[in-house]
């Protein structure tokens, strides 16, 4: 007896027919009864599969005329993922690329990676940025997602030509107007203050990239004080991500302090600093999390192993990508719109590097 198909299986078969070109855009697909026979599935299973495909942008119903493949199904969308820096050691980029691979497998969207892209000035524009501009000019892309804000790409012709839907994914800033729609990341600090306070910790150290987050502004110190959290200047450290050994040295030095001089919580505010810090903590004499609660800024999904227990804090890469895809598929009229925030998350887990 032939095994009956699930609606996910039927949907996947139809997606593969579209992606292979067997069922091209605009083609009328077989009737429900024909699909039931084709996939050995019940009428309800086929209906659920068609509903799923409609929600994903693969099909559209034309009443009595039947169901058709959309003129531009997801597999016909090529979306550029643009980073101003190399991605090989960038945890944020790795999380986004992992999410992109899953979305491609599920829905068929095509993603092209453009790393080390920058256009600080007309004379300082990278080869990859010029390649991206060429791809856009030749209309080979449906849209582009720029990570890390607009500054590295500020003078790119692409941002001002309006030949391509460009979306920015960056930390939330109500004062800044992007030249295109922006996917803002929620400000992590309010949730972090609440979590630290609820856990009974009162002394916070911070590891940051150079002055990427201005931890010494009066407002931030005031927020910490309001939350009942002490931040000392000697606990705030800025690092060059290209020199990770300094991160390890400072971590070991901090761990060697007597309890009365040592912070009881640590926020690693940038993905680049997490591996070296975690490796250093694993080799020191601290009992984690009893002696030190660790918050590591990363992005989900993450690996789950058993080296150092910590709280991973960050943003869901799949949520970020899905919101940008939805915007590219249905462009908004307001060029400067801030789209819904990507929520900040805190997850307790083990992390191994």
C-alpha positions as CSV (number, residue, x, y, z in Angstrom):
1,X,0.0,0.0,0.0
2,X,1.4,3.4,-1.0
3,X,2.2,5.7,1.9
4,X,0.1,8.8,1.9
5,X,1.9,12.2,1.7
6,X,1.9,14.8,4.4
7,X,1.0,18.4,3.5
8,X,4.6,19.5,4.1
9,X,5.7,16.7,1.7
10,X,3.2,17.8,-1.0
11,X,4.3,21.5,-0.6
12,X,7.9,20.5,-0.9
13,X,7.3,18.6,-4.1
14,X,5.5,21.5,-5.6
15,X,8.3,23.9,-4.5
16,X,10.8,21.6,-6.2
17,X,8.8,21.7,-9.4
18,X,8.8,25.5,-9.3
19,X,12.5,25.7,-8.5
20,X,13.5,23.3,-11.2
21,X,11.5,25.2,-13.8
22,X,9.1,22.3,-14.4
23,X,6.3,24.6,-13.3
24,X,7.4,28.1,-14.4
25,X,5.9,31.4,-13.1
26,X,2.4,32.0,-14.3
27,X,1.7,28.3,-14.9
28,X,-1.7,26.9,-13.9
29,X,-1.0,23.9,-11.7
30,X,-3.1,20.7,-11.7
31,X,-6.5,20.7,-10.0
32,X,-6.9,19.5,-6.4
33,X,-8.2,16.2,-7.5
34,X,-5.3,15.7,-9.8
35,X,-2.8,16.7,-7.1
36,X,-4.5,14.2,-4.8
37,X,-3.8,11.5,-7.3
38,X,-0.3,12.8,-8.1
39,X,0.9,12.8,-4.5
40,X,-1.3,10.0,-3.1
41,X,-2.8,12.6,-0.7
42,X,-6.2,13.4,0.7
43,X,-8.1,16.5,-0.4
44,X,-7.5,18.1,3.1
45,X,-3.7,17.4,2.8
46,X,-3.6,19.1,-0.6
47,X,-5.6,22.1,0.6
48,X,-3.3,22.6,3.6
49,X,-0.3,22.3,1.2
50,X,-1.8,24.9,-1.1
51,X,-2.5,27.2,1.8
52,X,1.1,26.9,3.0
53,X,2.4,27.7,-0.5
54,X,0.1,30.7,-0.8
55,X,1.4,32.1,2.5
56,X,5.0,31.6,1.2
57,X,4.3,33.4,-2.0
58,X,4.5,30.4,-4.4
59,X,0.9,30.2,-5.5
60,X,-2.2,32.4,-6.0
61,X,-5.8,31.4,-6.5
62,X,-7.7,32.8,-9.5
63,X,-11.2,31.6,-8.5
64,X,-12.7,29.2,-11.0
65,X,-9.7,29.6,-13.3
66,X,-7.7,27.6,-10.8
67,X,-4.4,28.0,-8.9
68,X,-1.3,29.5,-10.6
69,X,2.4,29.8,-9.8
70,X,3.0,33.4,-8.9
71,X,4.8,35.6,-11.5
72,X,7.7,35.9,-9.1
73,X,7.9,33.0,-6.7
74,X,10.6,33.1,-3.9
75,X,13.1,31.0,-5.9
76,X,13.2,33.9,-8.4
77,X,14.3,36.3,-5.7
78,X,18.0,36.9,-5.4
79,X,18.8,38.9,-2.3
80,X,22.2,40.4,-1.4
81,X,23.4,40.0,2.1
82,X,25.9,42.9,2.5
83,X,28.6,43.2,5.2
84,X,31.2,45.9,5.5
85,X,33.6,43.5,7.1
86,X,34.9,40.0,6.4
87,X,32.5,37.3,7.7
88,X,34.8,34.4,8.5
89,X,35.2,35.3,12.1
90,X,32.0,37.3,12.5
91,X,29.5,35.4,14.7
92,X,26.6,37.7,13.7
93,X,27.3,37.0,10.0
94,X,27.5,33.3,10.7
95,X,24.1,33.2,12.4
96,X,22.6,35.2,9.5
97,X,24.1,32.9,6.9
98,X,22.9,29.8,8.8
99,X,19.4,31.3,8.9
100,X,19.6,32.2,5.2
101,X,20.6,28.6,4.3
102,X,17.5,27.3,6.1
103,X,15.2,29.8,4.4
104,X,16.7,28.9,1.0
105,X,16.1,25.2,1.7
106,X,12.5,25.8,2.9
107,X,11.3,28.6,0.6
108,X,13.8,28.7,-2.3
109,X,15.0,32.3,-1.9
110,X,18.5,32.8,-3.3
111,X,21.0,34.7,-1.2
112,X,24.3,36.2,-2.5
113,X,27.0,37.2,0.0
114,X,28.8,40.4,-0.4
115,X,31.5,40.9,2.3
116,X,34.1,43.5,2.8
117,X,31.8,46.0,1.1
118,X,32.4,49.7,1.9
119,X,32.0,53.1,0.2
120,X,33.4,55.6,2.6
121,X,34.3,57.9,-0.2
122,X,34.4,57.8,-4.0
123,X,38.1,57.0,-3.8
124,X,37.7,54.3,-1.2
125,X,35.1,52.0,-2.5
126,X,35.7,48.2,-2.4
127,X,35.7,45.9,-5.4
128,X,32.8,44.0,-3.8
129,X,30.7,47.2,-3.5
130,X,31.3,47.9,-7.2
131,X,30.3,44.4,-8.0
132,X,27.1,44.8,-6.0
133,X,26.3,48.1,-7.8
134,X,26.8,46.3,-11.1
135,X,24.5,43.4,-10.1
136,X,21.9,45.9,-9.1
137,X,22.2,48.0,-12.2
138,X,21.7,44.9,-14.3
139,X,18.6,44.1,-12.3
140,X,19.9,40.7,-11.2
141,X,18.9,41.3,-7.5
142,X,15.4,41.7,-5.9
143,X,16.8,43.5,-2.9
144,X,19.8,44.1,-0.6
145,X,20.1,43.9,3.1
146,X,22.9,46.0,4.6
147,X,24.1,45.0,8.1
148,X,25.7,47.3,10.5
149,X,24.1,50.6,9.6
150,X,24.6,52.9,6.7
151,X,27.8,54.6,7.5
152,X,30.3,52.2,5.7
153,X,28.2,52.4,2.5
154,X,27.3,56.1,2.7
155,X,28.5,57.3,-0.7
156,X,27.5,54.2,-2.7
157,X,25.6,55.0,-5.8
158,X,23.3,52.1,-5.0
159,X,21.8,53.8,-2.0
160,X,20.6,56.8,-4.0
161,X,19.6,55.3,-7.3
162,X,16.4,53.7,-6.2
163,X,16.9,50.8,-8.6
164,X,16.9,48.3,-5.8
165,X,15.0,47.9,-2.5
166,X,17.7,48.5,0.1
167,X,17.1,47.7,3.8
168,X,19.3,48.4,6.7
169,X,19.6,46.2,9.8
170,X,21.2,48.1,12.7
171,X,20.8,49.0,16.3
172,X,17.7,51.0,17.0
173,X,18.2,54.8,16.8
174,X,15.3,57.1,16.6
175,X,17.5,60.1,15.7
176,X,18.9,58.6,12.5
177,X,17.2,58.6,9.2
178,X,18.3,55.9,6.8
179,X,18.1,56.3,3.0
180,X,15.9,53.2,2.9
181,X,13.7,51.2,5.2
182,X,15.5,50.0,8.4
183,X,15.1,46.8,10.4
184,X,16.0,48.1,13.9
185,X,17.4,45.9,16.6
186,X,15.8,46.6,20.0
187,X,18.0,48.4,22.5
188,X,19.3,45.6,24.7
189,X,20.1,47.6,27.9
190,X,16.7,47.9,29.6
191,X,16.2,44.1,29.4
192,X,19.7,43.5,30.5
193,X,19.4,45.7,33.6
194,X,16.3,44.0,34.6
195,X,17.8,40.5,34.2
196,X,21.0,41.4,36.1
197,X,18.9,42.9,38.9
198,X,16.5,39.9,39.1
199,X,19.5,37.5,39.3
200,X,20.7,39.3,42.4
201,X,23.9,40.6,40.8
202,X,25.1,44.1,41.6
203,X,28.6,44.6,40.1
204,X,28.9,44.6,36.2
205,X,31.9,44.5,34.0
206,X,31.7,45.2,30.3
207,X,33.9,44.1,27.4
208,X,33.3,46.1,24.3
209,X,34.8,46.8,20.8
210,X,36.8,50.0,21.0
211,X,34.2,52.7,21.7
212,X,31.4,51.0,19.7
213,X,29.1,51.4,22.7
214,X,29.9,54.5,24.7
215,X,29.8,52.9,28.1
216,X,31.1,56.0,29.8
217,X,28.2,58.3,29.0
218,X,26.5,59.8,32.1
219,X,23.1,58.5,30.9
220,X,24.3,54.9,30.9
221,X,26.0,55.2,34.3
222,X,22.8,56.7,35.6
223,X,20.7,53.8,34.2
224,X,23.0,51.3,36.0
225,X,22.7,53.2,39.2
226,X,19.0,53.4,39.0
227,X,18.9,49.6,38.5
228,X,21.1,49.2,41.6
229,X,24.1,48.1,39.6
230,X,27.7,49.3,40.2
231,X,30.0,49.8,37.2
232,X,33.5,50.9,37.9
233,X,35.8,52.4,35.3
234,X,38.4,49.6,35.9
235,X,35.7,47.0,34.9
236,X,35.0,48.6,31.5
237,X,37.4,47.5,28.8
238,X,37.5,48.3,25.1
239,X,39.3,45.9,22.7
240,X,40.5,45.7,19.1
241,X,38.8,42.5,17.7
242,X,42.0,41.9,15.6
243,X,44.0,41.5,18.8
244,X,42.1,38.8,20.7
245,X,45.1,38.0,23.0
246,X,44.4,41.2,25.0
247,X,40.9,39.9,25.7
248,X,42.3,36.8,27.2
249,X,44.8,38.7,29.3
250,X,42.3,41.0,30.8
251,X,39.9,38.2,31.5
252,X,42.5,36.3,33.4
253,X,43.5,39.4,35.3
254,X,39.9,40.1,36.3
255,X,39.4,36.5,37.4
256,X,42.5,36.8,39.7
257,X,41.0,39.7,41.7
258,X,39.8,39.0,45.3
259,X,36.0,38.7,45.5
260,X,35.6,42.2,47.1
261,X,37.3,43.8,44.0
262,X,35.9,41.5,41.4
263,X,32.6,42.1,39.5
264,X,29.9,39.5,39.9
265,X,28.6,39.8,36.3
266,X,30.1,40.3,32.9
267,X,28.5,41.6,29.7
268,X,30.5,40.7,26.5
269,X,28.9,43.3,24.2
270,X,30.2,42.1,20.9
271,X,30.2,38.8,19.0
272,X,33.9,39.1,18.1
273,X,35.0,39.1,21.8
274,X,33.0,36.0,22.9
275,X,35.3,33.1,21.8
276,X,38.5,34.4,23.5
277,X,36.6,35.5,26.6
278,X,34.9,32.1,27.0
279,X,38.1,30.2,26.5
280,X,39.8,32.3,29.1
281,X,37.0,31.9,31.6
282,X,37.1,28.1,31.0
283,X,40.7,28.0,32.0
284,X,40.6,30.2,35.1
285,X,39.7,29.3,38.7
286,X,36.3,31.0,38.8
287,X,33.2,29.0,39.5
288,X,30.8,30.0,36.8
289,X,28.0,31.0,37.3
290,X,28.3,31.1,41.1
291,X,31.2,33.5,41.1
292,X,30.4,35.3,37.8
293,X,27.2,35.5,35.7
294,X,28.2,35.9,32.0
295,X,26.1,37.6,29.4
296,X,27.5,37.1,25.9
297,X,26.1,39.1,23.0
298,X,25.6,36.7,20.1
299,X,22.8,36.0,17.7
300,X,20.6,33.0,17.3
301,X,20.6,30.2,16.4
302,X,23.6,29.1,18.5
303,X,25.5,25.9,19.3
304,X,24.7,24.2,22.6
305,X,27.6,22.4,24.3
306,X,28.9,22.2,27.8
307,X,32.0,24.3,28.3
308,X,30.9,27.5,30.1
309,X,27.4,28.3,31.3
310,X,26.3,31.7,30.2
311,X,23.3,33.8,29.1
312,X,23.4,34.4,25.3
313,X,21.9,37.7,24.5
314,X,21.1,39.0,21.0
315,X,18.7,38.8,18.1
316,X,17.2,36.0,16.1
317,X,18.8,36.0,12.7
318,X,15.8,34.2,11.1
319,X,13.5,36.9,12.3
320,X,15.7,39.6,10.9
321,X,15.9,38.0,7.5
322,X,12.2,37.1,7.3
323,X,11.2,40.7,8.0
324,X,13.6,42.0,5.3
325,X,12.3,39.4,2.8
326,X,8.7,40.5,3.5
327,X,9.7,44.1,2.9
328,X,11.4,43.3,-0.4
329,X,8.4,41.3,-1.6
330,X,6.0,44.1,-0.6
331,X,7.9,47.4,-0.7
332,X,6.6,50.1,1.6
333,X,5.9,53.6,0.4
334,X,7.7,55.5,3.2
335,X,11.4,55.5,2.3
336,X,12.5,56.2,5.8
337,X,10.2,53.8,7.7
338,X,11.5,52.0,10.7
339,X,10.0,48.5,10.5
340,X,9.0,46.5,13.6
341,X,11.8,46.0,16.1
342,X,13.7,42.7,16.1
343,X,13.2,41.8,19.8
344,X,16.2,41.4,22.1
345,X,16.4,37.9,23.7
346,X,18.2,36.4,26.6
347,X,18.7,32.6,26.7
348,X,20.5,30.6,29.4
349,X,22.7,27.9,27.9
350,X,26.1,26.4,27.6
351,X,28.5,27.7,24.9
352,X,31.5,26.0,23.5
353,X,34.2,27.5,21.3
